[in-house]
Amino acid sequence: MLYTAASLAAEDFWRNWSVIFEGILNDSIIIKTDMLFLSRNFPEYGKYHIWKGLALISFLAGIVLLFFYWQAGVIIVVVGVCSNFYSKFKKVAAVKKFTEDMRKEIIQNPLSMGMAKLCAHYIAGIIQFSSAKGKAHWPQYPSNVITGEIEFIPTD
C-alpha cells in the first residue's frame, strides 16, 4: 500500500507544484530536514555519528577513571564533552548543506529533477515543509503546508 500512498503524494505535489515552488522561492515555505532519516539514506551526511560515539565512550571512560586517576579522568571527560559539541556542529552543518543543495536544485531545475527529488525526499521522510499557514510531513499531503489543514494520506 505504500505505492498507493506515494502516488497520492506525487499527485498532490504535481497539482500544487507552482504554489509550492513559489513558496520555496520566496522563502514562505521552509524545507526542514530530519537528520536521522537523512543519515540513514545518505551515509555521507552521517559522519557526526563517529564523533557522537567517541563522545559517549570518552565520557564513560572518563567517569570510570575519575575514581582511580582523577587527572586523566578529567581530561578524558573534557575530550568527551568537546567531541559531543563537535558532533552537534557537524550535524547542523550537514543539515544546512543538504537543505541548501536541495533548494538550489529546486530553483535551477524546477520541472525536471527539482520536483522529483523534493517529492522523493518528502515521501522518504527526509524533509518536511513549514509555512505560516501550516506544516506538512509524511504521511500528510504536501498541500497541507499551503492550506493549513491537517489531512493524512491513507496508508492502509
N, C-alpha and C positions, 0 to 999 in steps of 0.2 A: 503493500500500500504506500510505501514511501514514494514510489514512482508517480502515483496519482497526486500526492501532496506536493511533490516537487514540480509537477507540470502545472498545478494550480498556482503555485508561487510564481513560476515563469510567466504564465499568462497575465497575472496581476502586474508583474514588472512591465510586461510589454504594453498593457493598457495604460499604465501610469508613467511610462518612461520619460516623457517630456517634462512632466511636473517634477519627478524625482531628479532628473538631470539638472533642471533649472535650480532646484533647491540645493543640490550639491555644489553647483557652480557659484551660487550666491551665498553660500555658507549658511543657508537657513535650515538645511538638513545636514546633520553631522554624522559621519561614519565613526562608529565606535568598534574597537577590535577586542575580541575576547582572547587574551593571551594564551590561555590553556589550550583552546582549540587550534589556535594559530601554531603553537609549538608542536602539537601532535601531528598536524597536517604538513607543516613545513619545518623540518628539523633545523634549518639554518637560523630560524628565529628562536630556537630553544637553548641557545648557548648559556643563558642565565642559569639553567639547571645545574651546571657544573659548579658555579660559584655558590649557589644555594646549598648544594651538597657539602662543599668544602666548609661553608659557614657552620652547618649543623655538626659535622664531625669535629671541627676545631673547637666549637663551643662546648660540646660534650666532653672532649678530651681535656680541655682547659679546666672544666669544673672538677673532673676527677683529679687532675694534677694539683689543683689548689690545696687539696688535703695533704699531699706529700711534699711538694716543692712549689711553694706559692708563687715565687718569682716567674718560673716557667709557666705556671698555670695562668697567671695574669696576662702574660704575653700571648699565649695561645687563645685565650678568651678575646683579647683585643683583635687578633687576627680573624677570629670567627665573626666578630661584630663588623669589622671592616669588609670582610667577604660578603656578608649579608647586605650591607649598603651598596656594594658594587654590583651585586646580583640585582637589586632593585633598579639601579641605574641602567644596567644592560637590558632589563625587561622593558622599561619605559622607552629606551632608545629604539628597541626592536619594534615596539608597537607604533611609535611615531614614524619610523621608516616605512613600515608596511602600509600604514594609512596614507602617508604622503605619496607613495608609489601607486597605490590604488586610485587615489584621487587624480593624480597626473594621468594615469591610463584612461580614466573615465573622460577627462576633459579633452585629451588628444584624440582618442578613438571612441567617441560615444556610441556609435551604432554598430561597430564591429566587435572588438574584444572588450570594450569597456562595460557594456551592459551584460555580456556573457559572464565575465569574471565577477562582476558585482553580484549577479544572480547566483552564481555557483557558490561564492563565499557566503552569501546570505543563507542559502539552503544548507550549507555545511555547518552553519552556526558560528562561523568565524567572525562575521561582522553583524552589527546591529545598527539601526538608524534611530536618530533622535532629532526632534524639532520642537518648536514652541507649541505645536498642536498636539504632539504625541510621540510615542516610541513604537518601534517595531522590531521584533526579534523572532527567530524561528521558534515555533511553528505558526506565528501570526502572519497575516497578509502584509506584504510590504507597504501597501497603500494605507495602512494604519497610521503611518508617520505623517501622511497628508491629511487624512480625515479626522484624526484624533480618536477614532473608535478603537475598540479592542475586539477584534474578530479573529478567531483561530482557524487555521486550515484543518479540515477534518483528516485525521491520520489513521482512523480505524480501518 
